[in-house]
């Protein structure tokens, strides 16, 4: 059942790719795209949960000396009830798919499987981060700071990609850099843009301008905020070039998926007018995007999983209230076993797994 459901999701993803490319031609199509994306994202949540449950079962059956403890720990997880719940969720989502997808032919959408991107939900990110959220990344943090402060020796805009699988903490690390007070004097203008699967130039220019207009840096805002969405592309690029010309800026492009080099070069050319030493920090899951956008290989930071110690810290943080773990040493031991079995897993999955039954 789950395999058939995955195939359905893959088919919807292919149609979504065609819709994304055509949405700017039709307002009604854009609204339809929003509706089917919501269903698609719920479908991926079900798949993620199913795979997490499969991992949990694998750990239970391979947990060695504490196998019985793990089984007792998860004893209130009834497999029959779980399968029934998943089946009900899948049935409901398929009904929603059918209802929304009925309009696909009206828009002339085709199955587009030439683009192998994974259309994955991301809530629009923001630039704020708590220090407690940045765990075990001291070495990576210092590497990025060194790159941000490094003089490239020419007037070209330097681009630093942070690349890695989903959930490793790329966005959190970028937020830490964006909020690092030691960089405020270096970059008087900071701009944060969540890109996700929307790499249309006009939308990006609007987002960059909006971010620049409310920049929390020490420098005065380059212009007053206005409704940039009403401007055409020519007006937007004039505004942007005027806003950043001669200014040393840090631009964060978070969660980039688009592999179209032409679109990236077009954007890069527009922001090339900043002062020498300006930097662009990119987060992406794709190594090909990192290579395409990065200044050179030495500027690419490949993020890896946390150490066992840091992974356990994340596990405990999600599983217990602060200090509560001291009252449950047996559960902490089970957590250690799980973390050891799942070494290098993304932060998001560690967090999700830790709250399954604790």
VENDABEL-V684017 format. One record per residue. N is the residue number from 0. RES is the residue in three letters. PHI is phi as a letter, one per 30 degrees, with the letter a starting at -180 (999 if undefined). Layout:
N&RES&PHI  N&RES&PHI
This chain:
0&UNK&999  1&UNK&d  2&UNK&d  3&UNK&d  4&UNK&d  5&UNK&d  6&UNK&d  7&UNK&d  8&UNK&d  9&UNK&d  10&UNK&d  11&UNK&d  12&UNK&e  13&UNK&d  14&UNK&d  15&UNK&e  16&UNK&d  17&UNK&d  18&UNK&d  19&UNK&e  20&UNK&d  21&UNK&c  22&UNK&d  23&UNK&d  24&UNK&c  25&UNK&a  26&UNK&d  27&UNK&d  28&UNK&d  29&UNK&d  30&UNK&d  31&UNK&d  32&UNK&d  33&UNK&d  34&UNK&d  35&UNK&d  36&UNK&d  37&UNK&d  38&UNK&d  39&UNK&d  40&UNK&d  41&UNK&d  42&UNK&d  43&UNK&d  44&UNK&d  45&UNK&d  46&UNK&d  47&UNK&e  48&UNK&d  49&UNK&d  50&UNK&d  51&UNK&d  52&UNK&d  53&UNK&d  54&UNK&d  55&UNK&e  56&UNK&d  57&UNK&d  58&UNK&d  59&UNK&e  60&UNK&d  61&UNK&b  62&UNK&d  63&UNK&i  64&UNK&d  65&UNK&c  66&UNK&e  67&UNK&d  68&UNK&d  69&UNK&d  70&UNK&d  71&UNK&d  72&UNK&d  73&UNK&c  74&UNK&d  75&UNK&d  76&UNK&c  77&UNK&d  78&UNK&d  79&UNK&d  80&UNK&d  81&UNK&d  82&UNK&d  83&UNK&d  84&UNK&d  85&UNK&d  86&UNK&d  87&UNK&d  88&UNK&d  89&UNK&d  90&UNK&d  91&UNK&d  92&UNK&d  93&UNK&d  94&UNK&d  95&UNK&d  96&UNK&e  97&UNK&d  98&UNK&d  99&UNK&d  100&UNK&d  101&UNK&d  102&UNK&d  103&UNK&e  104&UNK&d  105&UNK&d  106&UNK&c  107&UNK&i  108&UNK&d  109&UNK&c  110&UNK&d  111&UNK&c  112&UNK&c  113&UNK&d  114&UNK&c  115&UNK&c  116&UNK&d  117&UNK&c  118&UNK&d  119&UNK&b  120&UNK&d  121&UNK&b  122&UNK&d  123&UNK&d  124&UNK&d  125&UNK&b  126&UNK&d  127&UNK&d  128&UNK&b  129&UNK&d  130&UNK&e  131&UNK&d  132&UNK&d  133&UNK&c  134&UNK&c  135&UNK&i  136&UNK&b  137&UNK&e  138&UNK&d  139&UNK&d  140&UNK&e  141&UNK&d  142&UNK&d  143&UNK&d  144&UNK&e  145&UNK&d  146&UNK&d  147&UNK&d  148&UNK&d  149&UNK&d  150&UNK&d  151&UNK&d  152&UNK&i  153&UNK&b  154&UNK&c  155&UNK&d  156&UNK&d  157&UNK&d  158&UNK&b  159&UNK&c  160&UNK&d  161&UNK&c  162&UNK&b  163&UNK&l  164&UNK&d  165&UNK&d  166&UNK&i  167&UNK&d  168&UNK&j  169&UNK&d  170&UNK&d  171&UNK&d  172&UNK&d  173&UNK&d  174&UNK&d  175&UNK&d  176&UNK&d  177&UNK&d  178&UNK&c  179&UNK&d  180&UNK&d  181&UNK&d  182&UNK&c  183&UNK&d  184&UNK&d  185&UNK&d  186&UNK&b  187&UNK&d  188&UNK&b  189&UNK&b  190&UNK&b  191&UNK&c  192&UNK&b  193&UNK&d  194&UNK&d  195&UNK&h  196&UNK&c  197&UNK&c  198&UNK&c  199&UNK&d  200&UNK&e  201&UNK&d  202&UNK&d  203&UNK&d  204&UNK&d  205&UNK&d  206&UNK&d  207&UNK&d  208&UNK&d  209&UNK&d  210&UNK&d  211&UNK&d  212&UNK&d  213&UNK&c  214&UNK&e  215&UNK&d  216&UNK&d  217&UNK&d  218&UNK&d  219&UNK&d  220&UNK&e  221&UNK&d  222&UNK&a  223&UNK&d  224&UNK&d  225&UNK&b  226&UNK&d  227&UNK&d  228&UNK&d  229&UNK&d  230&UNK&c  231&UNK&d  232&UNK&d  233&UNK&d  234&UNK&d  235&UNK&d  236&UNK&d  237&UNK&d  238&UNK&e  239&UNK&d  240&UNK&d  241&UNK&d  242&UNK&d  243&UNK&c  244&UNK&e  245&UNK&i  246&UNK&c  247&UNK&d  248&UNK&b  249&UNK&b  250&UNK&c  251&UNK&c  252&UNK&c  253&UNK&c  254&UNK&i  255&UNK&d  256&UNK&c  257&UNK&d  258&UNK&c  259&UNK&d  260&UNK&d  261&UNK&d  262&UNK&d  263&UNK&d  264&UNK&d  265&UNK&d  266&UNK&d  267&UNK&d  268&UNK&d  269&UNK&d  270&UNK&c  271&UNK&d  272&UNK&d  273&UNK&d  274&UNK&d  275&UNK&e  276&UNK&j  277&UNK&d  278&UNK&b  279&UNK&c  280&UNK&c  281&UNK&c  282&UNK&c  283&UNK&a  284&UNK&c  285&UNK&c  286&UNK&d  287&UNK&d  288&UNK&d  289&UNK&d  290&UNK&d  291&UNK&d  292&UNK&c  293&UNK&d  294&UNK&d  295&UNK&a  296&UNK&d  297&UNK&d  298&UNK&c  299&UNK&c  300&UNK&c  301&UNK&c  302&UNK&d  303&UNK&c  304&UNK&d  305&UNK&d  306&UNK&d  307&UNK&e  308&UNK&d  309&UNK&d  310&UNK&d  311&UNK&d  312&UNK&e  313&UNK&d  314&UNK&e  315&UNK&d  316&UNK&d  317&UNK&d  318&UNK&d  319&UNK&b  320&UNK&d  321&UNK&e  322&UNK&i  323&UNK&d  324&UNK&d  325&UNK&d  326&UNK&d  327&UNK&b  328&UNK&e  329&UNK&d  330&UNK&d  331&UNK&d  332&UNK&d  333&UNK&d  334&UNK&d  335&UNK&d  336&UNK&d  337&UNK&d  338&UNK&d  339&UNK&d  340&UNK&d  341&UNK&c  342&UNK&e  343&UNK&i  344&UNK&d  345&UNK&e  346&UNK&e  347&UNK&d  348&UNK&d  349&UNK&e  350&UNK&d  351&UNK&d  352&UNK&d  353&UNK&d  354&UNK&c  355&UNK&d  356&UNK&b  357&UNK&d
